[in-house]
Amino acid sequence: MIRDRVKAGLANARAKGVRLGAPRTDAKVIARIKAKGLSVRDIASKLGVGAGTVHRVLTGEHISQAAV
């Protein structure tokens, strides 16, 4: 019953146009990550993003906004 209610709630939110999931990383932030020559943690702290985000951008595994 809980699963059905959660699915119904998510479907209702999507119908209203709510964006679900983590917020997208701004293209300007992605460009700044690629331009930096610092460590992953230093870049993350200076730009206010997570170290995982920085690592995904630097390794090419990050999904860009255009693809979503």
PDB file with SEQRES, HELIX, SHEET and CRYST1 records, atoms N, CA, C and O in Angstrom:
SEQRES   1 A   68  MET ILE ARG ASP ARG VAL LYS ALA GLY LEU ALA ASN ALA          
SEQRES   2 A   68  ARG ALA LYS GLY VAL ARG LEU GLY ALA PRO ARG THR ASP          
SEQRES   3 A   68  ALA LYS VAL ILE ALA ARG ILE LYS ALA LYS GLY LEU SER          
SEQRES   4 A   68  VAL ARG ASP ILE ALA SER LYS LEU GLY VAL GLY ALA GLY          
SEQRES   5 A   68  THR VAL HIS ARG VAL LEU THR GLY GLU HIS ILE SER GLN          
SEQRES   6 A   68  ALA ALA VAL                                                  
HELIX    1 AA1 ILE A    2  ALA A   15  1                                  14    
HELIX    2 AA2 ALA A   27  ALA A   35  1                                   9    
HELIX    3 AA3 VAL A   40  LEU A   47  1                                   8    
HELIX    4 AA4 ALA A   51  THR A   59  1                                   9    
CRYST1    1.000    1.000    1.000  90.00  90.00  90.00 P 1           1          
ATOM      1  N   MET A   1       0.827  -1.185   0.000  1.00  0.00           N  
ATOM      2  CA  MET A   1       0.000   0.000   0.000  1.00  0.00           C  
ATOM      3  C   MET A   1       0.875   1.253   0.000  1.00  0.00           C  
ATOM      4  O   MET A   1       0.554   2.227  -0.681  1.00  0.00           O  
ATOM      5  N   ILE A   2       1.972   1.242   0.751  1.00  0.00           N  
ATOM      6  CA  ILE A   2       2.856   2.412   0.791  1.00  0.00           C  
ATOM      7  C   ILE A   2       3.447   2.654  -0.592  1.00  0.00           C  
ATOM      8  O   ILE A   2       3.498   3.791  -1.061  1.00  0.00           O  
ATOM      9  N   ARG A   3       3.890   1.588  -1.238  1.00  0.00           N  
ATOM     10  CA  ARG A   3       4.493   1.722  -2.572  1.00  0.00           C  
ATOM     11  C   ARG A   3       3.499   2.341  -3.549  1.00  0.00           C  
ATOM     12  O   ARG A   3       3.874   3.200  -4.347  1.00  0.00           O  
ATOM     13  N   ASP A   4       2.253   1.921  -3.497  1.00  0.00           N  
ATOM     14  CA  ASP A   4       1.233   2.466  -4.399  1.00  0.00           C  
ATOM     15  C   ASP A   4       1.004   3.945  -4.144  1.00  0.00           C  
ATOM     16  O   ASP A   4       0.839   4.724  -5.083  1.00  0.00           O  
ATOM     17  N   ARG A   5       0.993   4.332  -2.876  1.00  0.00           N  
ATOM     18  CA  ARG A   5       0.791   5.744  -2.548  1.00  0.00           C  
ATOM     19  C   ARG A   5       1.988   6.599  -2.968  1.00  0.00           C  
ATOM     20  O   ARG A   5       1.814   7.726  -3.431  1.00  0.00           O  
ATOM     21  N   VAL A   6       3.187   6.071  -2.810  1.00  0.00           N  
ATOM     22  CA  VAL A   6       4.378   6.806  -3.237  1.00  0.00           C  
ATOM     23  C   VAL A   6       4.363   6.982  -4.752  1.00  0.00           C  
ATOM     24  O   VAL A   6       4.623   8.077  -5.250  1.00  0.00           O  
ATOM     25  N   LYS A   7       4.060   5.914  -5.486  1.00  0.00           N  
ATOM     26  CA  LYS A   7       3.979   6.011  -6.946  1.00  0.00           C  
ATOM     27  C   LYS A   7       2.917   7.013  -7.378  1.00  0.00           C  
ATOM     28  O   LYS A   7       3.132   7.784  -8.313  1.00  0.00           O  
ATOM     29  N   ALA A   8       1.780   7.002  -6.707  1.00  0.00           N  
ATOM     30  CA  ALA A   8       0.713   7.938  -7.040  1.00  0.00           C  
ATOM     31  C   ALA A   8       1.145   9.371  -6.753  1.00  0.00           C  
ATOM     32  O   ALA A   8       0.843  10.279  -7.528  1.00  0.00           O  
ATOM     33  N   GLY A   9       1.845   9.578  -5.648  1.00  0.00           N  
ATOM     34  CA  GLY A   9       2.328  10.904  -5.308  1.00  0.00           C  
ATOM     35  C   GLY A   9       3.358  11.413  -6.301  1.00  0.00           C  
ATOM     36  O   GLY A   9       3.328  12.584  -6.681  1.00  0.00           O  
ATOM     37  N   LEU A  10       4.272  10.544  -6.727  1.00  0.00           N  
ATOM     38  CA  LEU A  10       5.265  10.931  -7.724  1.00  0.00           C  
ATOM     39  C   LEU A  10       4.608  11.244  -9.064  1.00  0.00           C  
ATOM     40  O   LEU A  10       4.986  12.207  -9.731  1.00  0.00           O  
ATOM     41  N   ALA A  11       3.639  10.446  -9.456  1.00  0.00           N  
ATOM     42  CA  ALA A  11       2.922  10.693 -10.709  1.00  0.00           C  
ATOM     43  C   ALA A  11       2.172  12.019 -10.636  1.00  0.00           C  
ATOM     44  O   ALA A  11       2.129  12.764 -11.616  1.00  0.00           O  
ATOM     45  N   ASN A  12       1.587  12.314  -9.493  1.00  0.00           N  
ATOM     46  CA  ASN A  12       0.876  13.571  -9.298  1.00  0.00           C  
ATOM     47  C   ASN A  12       1.843  14.757  -9.391  1.00  0.00           C  
ATOM     48  O   ASN A  12       1.527  15.773 -10.011  1.00  0.00           O  
ATOM     49  N   ALA A  13       3.013  14.622  -8.776  1.00  0.00           N  
ATOM     50  CA  ALA A  13       4.005  15.695  -8.821  1.00  0.00           C  
ATOM     51  C   ALA A  13       4.487  15.922 -10.250  1.00  0.00           C  
ATOM     52  O   ALA A  13       4.618  17.065 -10.688  1.00  0.00           O  
ATOM     53  N   ARG A  14       4.753  14.830 -10.983  1.00  0.00           N  
ATOM     54  CA  ARG A  14       5.187  14.963 -12.377  1.00  0.00           C  
ATOM     55  C   ARG A  14       4.114  15.641 -13.214  1.00  0.00           C  
ATOM     56  O   ARG A  14       4.426  16.460 -14.078  1.00  0.00           O  
ATOM     57  N   ALA A  15       2.850  15.306 -12.965  1.00  0.00           N  
ATOM     58  CA  ALA A  15       1.746  15.911 -13.707  1.00  0.00           C  
ATOM     59  C   ALA A  15       1.663  17.411 -13.467  1.00  0.00           C  
ATOM     60  O   ALA A  15       1.238  18.169 -14.340  1.00  0.00           O  
ATOM     61  N   LYS A  16       2.076  17.832 -12.268  1.00  0.00           N  
ATOM     62  CA  LYS A  16       2.078  19.257 -11.937  1.00  0.00           C  
ATOM     63  C   LYS A  16       3.327  19.980 -12.437  1.00  0.00           C  
ATOM     64  O   LYS A  16       3.435  21.201 -12.330  1.00  0.00           O  
ATOM     65  N   GLY A  17       4.275  19.202 -12.990  1.00  0.00           N  
ATOM     66  CA  GLY A  17       5.478  19.806 -13.541  1.00  0.00           C  
ATOM     67  C   GLY A  17       6.620  19.975 -12.563  1.00  0.00           C  
ATOM     68  O   GLY A  17       7.550  20.736 -12.829  1.00  0.00           O  
ATOM     69  N   VAL A  18       6.570  19.283 -11.440  1.00  0.00           N  
ATOM     70  CA  VAL A  18       7.639  19.377 -10.442  1.00  0.00           C  
ATOM     71  C   VAL A  18       8.848  18.594 -10.945  1.00  0.00           C  
ATOM     72  O   VAL A  18       8.707  17.469 -11.424  1.00  0.00           O  
ATOM     73  N   ARG A  19      10.039  19.189 -10.836  1.00  0.00           N  
ATOM     74  CA  ARG A  19      11.262  18.500 -11.230  1.00  0.00           C  
ATOM     75  C   ARG A  19      11.744  17.668 -10.056  1.00  0.00           C  
ATOM     76  O   ARG A  19      12.006  18.196  -8.976  1.00  0.00           O  
ATOM     77  N   LEU A  20      11.858  16.381 -10.270  1.00  0.00           N  
ATOM     78  CA  LEU A  20      12.265  15.470  -9.222  1.00  0.00           C  
ATOM     79  C   LEU A  20      13.758  15.200  -9.304  1.00  0.00           C  
ATOM     80  O   LEU A  20      14.350  15.307 -10.379  1.00  0.00           O  
ATOM     81  N   GLY A  21      14.363  14.856  -8.199  1.00  0.00           N  
ATOM     82  CA  GLY A  21      15.776  14.494  -8.173  1.00  0.00           C  
ATOM     83  C   GLY A  21      16.659  15.662  -7.768  1.00  0.00           C  
ATOM     84  O   GLY A  21      16.180  16.730  -7.387  1.00  0.00           O  
ATOM     85  N   ALA A  22      17.947  15.433  -7.861  1.00  0.00           N  
ATOM     86  CA  ALA A  22      18.929  16.446  -7.480  1.00  0.00           C  
ATOM     87  C   ALA A  22      18.934  17.581  -8.505  1.00  0.00           C  
ATOM     88  O   ALA A  22      18.679  17.349  -9.687  1.00  0.00           O  
ATOM     89  N   PRO A  23      19.221  18.796  -8.061  1.00  0.00           N  
ATOM     90  CA  PRO A  23      19.267  19.910  -9.012  1.00  0.00           C  
ATOM     91  C   PRO A  23      20.432  19.733  -9.989  1.00  0.00           C  
ATOM     92  O   PRO A  23      21.464  19.161  -9.638  1.00  0.00           O  
ATOM     93  N   ARG A  24      20.262  20.222 -11.200  1.00  0.00           N  
ATOM     94  CA  ARG A  24      21.278  20.117 -12.232  1.00  0.00           C  
ATOM     95  C   ARG A  24      22.427  21.068 -11.934  1.00  0.00           C  
ATOM     96  O   ARG A  24      22.234  22.139 -11.359  1.00  0.00           O  
ATOM     97  N   THR A  25      23.623  20.660 -12.333  1.00  0.00           N  
ATOM     98  CA  THR A  25      24.805  21.497 -12.174  1.00  0.00           C  
ATOM     99  C   THR A  25      24.820  22.503 -13.313  1.00  0.00           C  
ATOM    100  O   THR A  25      24.673  22.132 -14.477  1.00  0.00           O  
ATOM    101  N   ASP A  26      24.998  23.779 -12.979  1.00  0.00           N  
ATOM    102  CA  ASP A  26      25.006  24.851 -13.952  1.00  0.00           C  
ATOM    103  C   ASP A  26      26.165  24.677 -14.934  1.00  0.00           C  
ATOM    104  O   ASP A  26      27.248  24.243 -14.542  1.00  0.00           O  
ATOM    105  N   ALA A  27      25.947  25.010 -16.191  1.00  0.00           N  
ATOM    106  CA  ALA A  27      26.985  24.875 -17.219  1.00  0.00           C  
ATOM    107  C   ALA A  27      28.189  25.758 -16.910  1.00  0.00           C  
ATOM    108  O   ALA A  27      29.321  25.403 -17.240  1.00  0.00           O  
ATOM    109  N   LYS A  28      27.951  26.902 -16.282  1.00  0.00           N  
ATOM    110  CA  LYS A  28      29.066  27.790 -15.925  1.00  0.00           C  
ATOM    111  C   LYS A  28      29.953  27.140 -14.868  1.00  0.00           C  
ATOM    112  O   LYS A  28      31.175  27.279 -14.906  1.00  0.00           O  
ATOM    113  N   VAL A  29      29.332  26.429 -13.922  1.00  0.00           N  
ATOM    114  CA  VAL A  29      30.091  25.743 -12.882  1.00  0.00           C  
ATOM    115  C   VAL A  29      30.903  24.617 -13.504  1.00  0.00           C  
ATOM    116  O   VAL A  29      32.054  24.400 -13.125  1.00  0.00           O  
ATOM    117  N   ILE A  30      30.316  23.899 -14.454  1.00  0.00           N  
ATOM    118  CA  ILE A  30      31.029  22.820 -15.127  1.00  0.00           C  
ATOM    119  C   ILE A  30      32.253  23.373 -15.856  1.00  0.00           C  
ATOM    120  O   ILE A  30      33.329  22.778 -15.806  1.00  0.00           O  
ATOM    121  N   ALA A  31      32.089  24.501 -16.527  1.00  0.00           N  
ATOM    122  CA  ALA A  31      33.216  25.117 -17.237  1.00  0.00           C  
ATOM    123  C   ALA A  31      34.307  25.544 -16.263  1.00  0.00           C  
ATOM    124  O   ALA A  31      35.492  25.395 -16.562  1.00  0.00           O  
ATOM    125  N   ARG A  32      33.924  26.073 -15.100  1.00  0.00           N  
ATOM    126  CA  ARG A  32      34.911  26.497 -14.107  1.00  0.00           C  
ATOM    127  C   ARG A  32      35.628  25.305 -13.504  1.00  0.00           C  
ATOM    128  O   ARG A  32      36.810  25.398 -13.175  1.00  0.00           O  
ATOM    129  N   ILE A  33      34.931  24.182 -13.354  1.00  0.00           N  
ATOM    130  CA  ILE A  33      35.570  22.975 -12.824  1.00  0.00           C  
ATOM    131  C   ILE A  33      36.664  22.509 -13.787  1.00  0.00           C  
ATOM    132  O   ILE A  33      37.767  22.156 -13.367  1.00  0.00           O  
ATOM    133  N   LYS A  34      36.344  22.514 -15.076  1.00  0.00           N  
ATOM    134  CA  LYS A  34      37.302  22.050 -16.074  1.00  0.00           C  
ATOM    135  C   LYS A  34      38.501  22.987 -16.180  1.00  0.00           C  
ATOM    136  O   LYS A  34      39.592  22.548 -16.544  1.00  0.00           O  
ATOM    137  N   ALA A  35      38.319  24.267 -15.868  1.00  0.00           N  
ATOM    138  CA  ALA A  35      39.395  25.246 -16.011  1.00  0.00           C  
ATOM    139  C   ALA A  35      40.340  25.270 -14.811  1.00  0.00           C  
ATOM    140  O   ALA A  35      41.458  25.772 -14.917  1.00  0.00           O  
ATOM    141  N   LYS A  36      39.907  24.739 -13.689  1.00  0.00           N  
ATOM    142  CA  LYS A  36      40.720  24.793 -12.471  1.00  0.00           C  
ATOM    143  C   LYS A  36      41.856  23.789 -12.531  1.00  0.00           C  
ATOM    144  O   LYS A  36      41.734  22.741 -13.166  1.00  0.00           O  
ATOM    145  N   GLY A  37      42.965  24.109 -11.869  1.00  0.00           N  
ATOM    146  CA  GLY A  37      44.098  23.207 -11.806  1.00  0.00           C  
ATOM    147  C   GLY A  37      44.370  22.759 -10.392  1.00  0.00           C  
ATOM    148  O   GLY A  37      45.509  22.445 -10.046  1.00  0.00           O  
ATOM    149  N   LEU A  38      43.338  22.726  -9.568  1.00  0.00           N  
ATOM    150  CA  LEU A  38      43.475  22.390  -8.155  1.00  0.00           C  
ATOM    151  C   LEU A  38      43.051  20.948  -7.909  1.00  0.00           C  
ATOM    152  O   LEU A  38      42.678  20.233  -8.839  1.00  0.00           O  
ATOM    153  N   SER A  39      43.110  20.530  -6.656  1.00  0.00           N  
ATOM    154  CA  SER A  39      42.646  19.190  -6.299  1.00  0.00           C  
ATOM    155  C   SER A  39      41.117  19.158  -6.335  1.00  0.00           C  
ATOM    156  O   SER A  39      40.457  20.197  -6.340  1.00  0.00           O  
ATOM    157  N   VAL A  40      40.584  17.962  -6.359  1.00  0.00           N  
ATOM    158  CA  VAL A  40      39.134  17.791  -6.430  1.00  0.00           C  
ATOM    159  C   VAL A  40      38.457  18.447  -5.233  1.00  0.00           C  
ATOM    160  O   VAL A  40      37.455  19.144  -5.397  1.00  0.00           O  
ATOM    161  N   ARG A  41      38.984  18.236  -4.048  1.00  0.00           N  
ATOM    162  CA  ARG A  41      38.371  18.813  -2.842  1.00  0.00           C  
ATOM    163  C   ARG A  41      38.465  20.332  -2.827  1.00  0.00           C  
ATOM    164  O   ARG A  41      37.524  21.006  -2.407  1.00  0.00           O  
ATOM    165  N   ASP A  42      39.588  20.879  -3.280  1.00  0.00           N  
ATOM    166  CA  ASP A  42      39.735  22.332  -3.327  1.00  0.00           C  
ATOM    167  C   ASP A  42      38.749  22.959  -4.304  1.00  0.00           C  
ATOM    168  O   ASP A  42      38.127  23.977  -4.000  1.00  0.00           O  
ATOM    169  N   ILE A  43      38.610  22.347  -5.478  1.00  0.00           N  
ATOM    170  CA  ILE A  43      37.658  22.854  -6.465  1.00  0.00           C  
ATOM    171  C   ILE A  43      36.242  22.797  -5.898  1.00  0.00           C  
ATOM    172  O   ILE A  43      35.478  23.752  -6.029  1.00  0.00           O  
ATOM    173  N   ALA A  44      35.896  21.679  -5.271  1.00  0.00           N  
ATOM    174  CA  ALA A  44      34.548  21.503  -4.728  1.00  0.00           C  
ATOM    175  C   ALA A  44      34.242  22.553  -3.667  1.00  0.00           C  
ATOM    176  O   ALA A  44      33.151  23.122  -3.659  1.00  0.00           O  
ATOM    177  N   SER A  45      35.185  22.813  -2.779  1.00  0.00           N  
ATOM    178  CA  SER A  45      34.925  23.782  -1.711  1.00  0.00           C  
ATOM    179  C   SER A  45      34.842  25.202  -2.256  1.00  0.00           C  
ATOM    180  O   SER A  45      34.039  25.997  -1.769  1.00  0.00           O  
ATOM    181  N   LYS A  46      35.648  25.535  -3.248  1.00  0.00           N  
ATOM    182  CA  LYS A  46      35.639  26.884  -3.808  1.00  0.00           C  
ATOM    183  C   LYS A  46      34.369  27.157  -4.611  1.00  0.00           C  
ATOM    184  O   LYS A  46      33.873  28.284  -4.612  1.00  0.00           O  
ATOM    185  N   LEU A  47      33.840  26.151  -5.289  1.00  0.00           N  
ATOM    186  CA  LEU A  47      32.662  26.344  -6.139  1.00  0.00           C  
ATOM    187  C   LEU A  47      31.353  25.975  -5.455  1.00  0.00           C  
ATOM    188  O   LEU A  47      30.278  26.251  -5.989  1.00  0.00           O  
ATOM    189  N   GLY A  48      31.429  25.359  -4.288  1.00  0.00           N  
ATOM    190  CA  GLY A  48      30.209  25.021  -3.563  1.00  0.00           C  
ATOM    191  C   GLY A  48      29.468  23.819  -4.126  1.00  0.00           C  
ATOM    192  O   GLY A  48      28.242  23.745  -4.039  1.00  0.00           O  
ATOM    193  N   VAL A  49      30.200  22.883  -4.700  1.00  0.00           N  
ATOM    194  CA  VAL A  49      29.599  21.644  -5.193  1.00  0.00           C  
ATOM    195  C   VAL A  49      30.284  20.481  -4.488  1.00  0.00           C  
ATOM    196  O   VAL A  49      31.280  20.674  -3.791  1.00  0.00           O  
ATOM    197  N   GLY A  50      29.760  19.291  -4.666  1.00  0.00           N  
ATOM    198  CA  GLY A  50      30.335  18.131  -4.026  1.00  0.00           C  
ATOM    199  C   GLY A  50      31.572  17.622  -4.762  1.00  0.00           C  
ATOM    200  O   GLY A  50      31.747  17.863  -5.957  1.00  0.00           O  
ATOM    201  N   ALA A  51      32.413  16.922  -4.031  1.00  0.00           N  
ATOM    202  CA  ALA A  51      33.620  16.357  -4.623  1.00  0.00           C  
ATOM    203  C   ALA A  51      33.259  15.320  -5.690  1.00  0.00           C  
ATOM    204  O   ALA A  51      33.972  15.185  -6.684  1.00  0.00           O  
ATOM    205  N   GLY A  52      32.182  14.604  -5.496  1.00  0.00           N  
ATOM    206  CA  GLY A  52      31.732  13.631  -6.487  1.00  0.00           C  
ATOM    207  C   GLY A  52      31.357  14.298  -7.800  1.00  0.00           C  
ATOM    208  O   GLY A  52      31.649  13.774  -8.875  1.00  0.00           O  
ATOM    209  N   THR A  53      30.714  15.447  -7.711  1.00  0.00           N  
ATOM    210  CA  THR A  53      30.347  16.193  -8.910  1.00  0.00           C  
ATOM    211  C   THR A  53      31.600  16.610  -9.666  1.00  0.00           C  
ATOM    212  O   THR A  53      31.673  16.464 -10.886  1.00  0.00           O  
ATOM    213  N   VAL A  54      32.584  17.127  -8.940  1.00  0.00           N  
ATOM    214  CA  VAL A  54      33.835  17.558  -9.570  1.00  0.00           C  
ATOM    215  C   VAL A  54      34.512  16.366 -10.237  1.00  0.00           C  
ATOM    216  O   VAL A  54      34.987  16.473 -11.367  1.00  0.00           O  
ATOM    217  N   HIS A  55      34.557  15.248  -9.552  1.00  0.00           N  
ATOM    218  CA  HIS A  55      35.205  14.062 -10.098  1.00  0.00           C  
ATOM    219  C   HIS A  55      34.497  13.583 -11.355  1.00  0.00           C  
ATOM    220  O   HIS A  55      35.160  13.222 -12.328  1.00  0.00           O  
ATOM    221  N   ARG A  56      33.162  13.570 -11.362  1.00  0.00           N  
ATOM    222  CA  ARG A  56      32.413  13.141 -12.544  1.00  0.00           C  
ATOM    223  C   ARG A  56      32.657  14.072 -13.728  1.00  0.00           C  
ATOM    224  O   ARG A  56      32.763  13.614 -14.866  1.00  0.00           O  
ATOM    225  N   VAL A  57      32.745  15.378 -13.465  1.00  0.00           N  
ATOM    226  CA  VAL A  57      33.004  16.322 -14.552  1.00  0.00           C  
ATOM    227  C   VAL A  57      34.398  16.097 -15.121  1.00  0.00           C  
ATOM    228  O   VAL A  57      34.577  16.081 -16.339  1.00  0.00           O  
ATOM    229  N   LEU A  58      35.389  15.921 -14.244  1.00  0.00           N  
ATOM    230  CA  LEU A  58      36.763  15.770 -14.704  1.00  0.00           C  
ATOM    231  C   LEU A  58      36.994  14.452 -15.446  1.00  0.00           C  
ATOM    232  O   LEU A  58      37.841  14.392 -16.338  1.00  0.00           O  
ATOM    233  N   THR A  59      36.265  13.409 -15.097  1.00  0.00           N  
ATOM    234  CA  THR A  59      36.438  12.118 -15.773  1.00  0.00           C  
ATOM    235  C   THR A  59      35.516  11.955 -16.977  1.00  0.00           C  
ATOM    236  O   THR A  59      35.608  10.962 -17.699  1.00  0.00           O  
ATOM    237  N   GLY A  60      34.631  12.919 -17.194  1.00  0.00           N  
ATOM    238  CA  GLY A  60      33.726  12.850 -18.351  1.00  0.00           C  
ATOM    239  C   GLY A  60      32.478  12.044 -18.123  1.00  0.00           C  
ATOM    240  O   GLY A  60      31.759  11.743 -19.076  1.00  0.00           O  
ATOM    241  N   GLU A  61      32.196  11.685 -16.889  1.00  0.00           N  
ATOM    242  CA  GLU A  61      31.023  10.872 -16.585  1.00  0.00           C  
ATOM    243  C   GLU A  61      29.794  11.707 -16.237  1.00  0.00           C  
ATOM    244  O   GLU A  61      28.712  11.157 -16.032  1.00  0.00           O  
ATOM    245  N   HIS A  62      29.948  13.019 -16.170  1.00  0.00           N  
ATOM    246  CA  HIS A  62      28.847  13.898 -15.769  1.00  0.00           C  
ATOM    247  C   HIS A  62      27.860  14.046 -16.911  1.00  0.00           C  
ATOM    248  O   HIS A  62      28.257  14.237 -18.061  1.00  0.00           O  
ATOM    249  N   ILE A  63      26.576  13.958 -16.598  1.00  0.00           N  
ATOM    250  CA  ILE A  63      25.524  14.143 -17.589  1.00  0.00           C  
ATOM    251  C   ILE A  63      25.260  15.631 -17.702  1.00  0.00           C  
ATOM    252  O   ILE A  63      24.925  16.280 -16.710  1.00  0.00           O  
ATOM    253  N   SER A  64      25.406  16.176 -18.890  1.00  0.00           N  
ATOM    254  CA  SER A  64      25.227  17.610 -19.069  1.00  0.00           C  
ATOM    255  C   SER A  64      23.751  17.957 -19.081  1.00  0.00           C  
ATOM    256  O   SER A  64      22.895  17.081 -19.202  1.00  0.00           O  
ATOM    257  N   GLN A  65      23.462  19.248 -18.953  1.00  0.00           N  
ATOM    258  CA  GLN A  65      22.077  19.701 -18.952  1.00  0.00           C  
ATOM    259  C   GLN A  65      21.423  19.465 -20.303  1.00  0.00           C  
ATOM    260  O   GLN A  65      20.223  19.198 -20.366  1.00  0.00           O  
ATOM    261  N   ALA A  66      22.182  19.558 -21.379  1.00  0.00           N  
ATOM    262  CA  ALA A  66      21.616  19.381 -22.716  1.00  0.00           C  
ATOM    263  C   ALA A  66      21.117  17.968 -22.934  1.00  0.00           C  
ATOM    264  O   ALA A  66      20.162  17.749 -23.680  1.00  0.00           O  
ATOM    265  N   ALA A  67      21.761  17.000 -22.281  1.00  0.00           N  
ATOM    266  CA  ALA A  67      21.382  15.606 -22.478  1.00  0.00           C  
ATOM    267  C   ALA A  67      20.131  15.236 -21.697  1.00  0.00           C  
ATOM    268  O   ALA A  67      19.518  14.207 -21.981  1.00  0.00           O  
ATOM    269  N   VAL A  68      19.734  16.049 -20.718  1.00  0.00           N  
ATOM    270  CA  VAL A  68      18.591  15.716 -19.864  1.00  0.00           C  
ATOM    271  C   VAL A  68      17.358  16.429 -20.311  1.00  0.00           C  
ATOM    272  O   VAL A  68      16.298  16.267 -19.707  1.00  0.00           O  
TER     273      VAL A  68                                                      
END                                                                             
